[in-house]
Amino acid sequence: MTTLPSPHDAIADSAKLIAILERHHNDAPEIEALLDAHRATHHQMTISYHTSEEAIAAWRAALARRWTCEIAARRLYKQTLRQLVQHYGTAETPTIRLISRGGAEADSTPAELLEDMRRLHAVLSLEAATLPFAEQRLAEIVQSCETLERAIDEVAACERQRRTAVLDLRIAREVYRRMRRETCQTLMNQLGDRAPLDLTDESLVETTDQ
């Protein structure tokens, strides 16, 4: 796997290389063309970096909101199941067996939790006439399901945006890595002894990918 500079390092190094090109752009037509290309690449890499940071922040915020919804849904599920057990006097009734997954609910994914809640709502609706707490709990479960479903969808959308943004940034960094190498070679060919000594430093393109 090709290693790339960190976004901060790549952007800083790009600015440094542009400054070098600006000092020598009148020395050869090739350098003028390289300067234009590097300015465009620097601009794109900077935009990609900020877009990636924003996408990551949005994804993390969506995860936090989903986690809050999960906690609330799990609490409501347990409270309602406890009420049912108290009402029937045992956890071994057919009604509760229809709802429970034998304790597997404790480790459910968000999507599984949503299905657990929907199953709880369906069974509770069937038994509503005999349960004094059914009306209140049904309304709470509907609201909890709607909120959790939105949170799940939001995380999925943010995850897609995050993946796209991170990939775009990686591509921009890869483009710069290749351009830097080619540019350094061109500058050394064009300027000879006048080429800045630090152009041969490859440390920034050999760091671990982030």
RAPEPE-V942032 format. One line per field, one symbol per residue. burial: # if it has 9 or more other C-alpha atoms within 8 Angstrom, else .. Layout:
burial = ???
This chain:
burial = ..#####.###.###..#.##..##..#..##.##..##.##.###.##.##..##.##..##.##..##.###.##..##..##..........##.#.....#..#.#.###.######.###.##.....#..##.###.##.###.##.##..##.##..##.##..######.#...##..##..#...#........####...
